[in-house]
């Protein structure tokens, strides 16, 4: 369930996760000594745990599990019918999620396209139903990684995924979160291209699905938190600060509840609420929220996020009447950090004095902006 952002059972996952990690260590030891042969049942369990850990932001542990699953999948695929062909698409997808959230060390569009094509081939061969939620995940995932490179093409991919999901009521109960995530992702793409009304409509559809399910099961979900924050940002850009403050405050509270205080998605929510407080001149609260981000990003060595936070803090300090030396130092540090990030990414002819808020935002993954 964790692989589809279905957090209803995260509490159970957390209970069993240490046992799966222990089993993984034993499994590796037995495999190394030749006592145990690889099996699909074992790697499927490890794969599911890797997904869960990625969702919770525990990337260093999940990386190890993903590596194990790939190694044993490659061994098993040599044995006829030992592992489903389409399972490789699932492996590519968890690898995609990991790389997209961490090192960007792979060609993400290429990887997502490979996963999508495997699922399409499975449909053609009669191995997967044409309306199966996992087929819809293919174009949706391509859309996620294509959003900045070609947002219009990303919108097309997300729309294609929604068409698959809407094609049959057969899987309706199994893909509430698939639908909700699809609407969240396409809404983010509409935001990227500046269609705020379209973005808001999609975020509201995501929220409606999530909140209906929350009412049914009596639990709160991280996906709801993401949609609340996203809609709040749109309302802020529309200068509807009352609704923006309500949505983003609720989003932050739910992020902390479901993801934890120091998850990178929670920190992005802290930042945006601080940004909003600066816009409505609640400087004390803005300084507090951005200070939390500053300390966390410093500890994580997240340079793009830290640069943006320093820039925003410098504005808050200046507007609230702090000592000139204090806000100027923060401003200087933000520009120096952003220059460092840009140079590392191959930029030339950098003019630090011309940096504006958009320049800092542009170096942040669009779903963390």
Order of alpha helices (4+ residues) and beta strands (2+ residues): alpha-alpha-alpha-alpha-alpha-alpha-alpha-alpha-alpha-alpha-alpha-alpha-alpha-alpha-alpha-alpha
